[in-house]
Amino acid sequence: MVGMVERDHLTVRSELTLLNRVQQWFDQFCLQYVFQFGWSQNQIYRVNLALAEGFTNAVRHAHRTLPPETTIEIEVSLWADRMEIRIWDHGKPFDPNVIVEPQPGNPQVGGYGWYLLRRLTDKVVYERSTDERNCLLIVKYAS
């Protein structure tokens, strides 16, 4: 099994205005650690876009009825063969299996964020943790 190379953690308030801070934190992590493992700019862009989608979903949907002081925790872990991002929120649980994926030529309301996450990355998993938080796991493999 390939060991973890580096990990970082960020906690922010549930405010869309903090998306830029989240993305800058991720970019700094990538500049410091990820590029030295041969990741392309395109791979990093895709993961950063998935991170933005996951964060905005937590703010807009999971925390919709919660005060902006409610925190969202984000962790990025770099392994030799992959990158993992975990986003924890305090929203109510939901079932991603009931989200209807958009079909070409049939516009719909909602469902595009989950669709986008699954297309940008290699694996997306939603779990409800034992401390009653939601955890969105986003995985992108190096190759």
URRAVEN-V568026 format. One record per pair of residues at least 12 apart in sequence whose C-alpha atoms are under 6 Angstrom apart, sorted by sequence separation. I is the first residue (numbers start at 1). J is the second residue. D is the distance in Angstrom with one decimal. If there is no record, write none. Layout:
I;J;D / I;J;D
This chain:
74;86;5.6 / 99;111;5.8 / 125;137;5.0 / 74;87;4.6 / 124;137;5.6 / 73;87;5.7 / 124;138;4.8 / 73;88;5.1 / 123;138;5.9 / 72;88;5.7 / 123;139;5.0 / 72;89;5.1 / 122;139;5.7 / 122;140;5.1 / 121;140;5.1 / 63;91;5.4 / 62;91;4.2 / 90;133;4.9 / 89;133;5.6 / 14;59;5.4 / 89;134;5.3 / 88;134;5.4 / 88;135;4.5 / 87;135;5.5 / 87;136;5.1 / 86;136;5.5 / 86;137;4.6 / 85;137;5.7 / 15;68;5.9 / 85;138;5.1 / 14;68;4.8 / 84;138;5.6 / 13;68;6.0 / 84;139;4.6 / 13;69;5.2 / 14;70;5.6 / 83;139;5.8 / 13;70;5.7 / 14;71;5.6 / 83;140;5.4 / 13;71;4.5 / 82;140;5.6 / 12;71;5.5 / 82;141;4.1 / 12;72;5.5 / 81;141;5.9 / 82;142;5.0 / 11;72;5.8 / 81;142;5.2 / 11;73;4.4 / 10;73;5.9 / 10;74;5.2 / 9;74;5.7 / 9;75;4.4 / 8;75;5.7 / 50;117;5.4 / 8;76;5.5 / 7;76;5.6 / 7;77;4.3 / 6;77;5.9 / 6;78;5.2 / 5;78;5.5 / 5;79;5.1 / 46;120;5.5 / 4;79;4.3
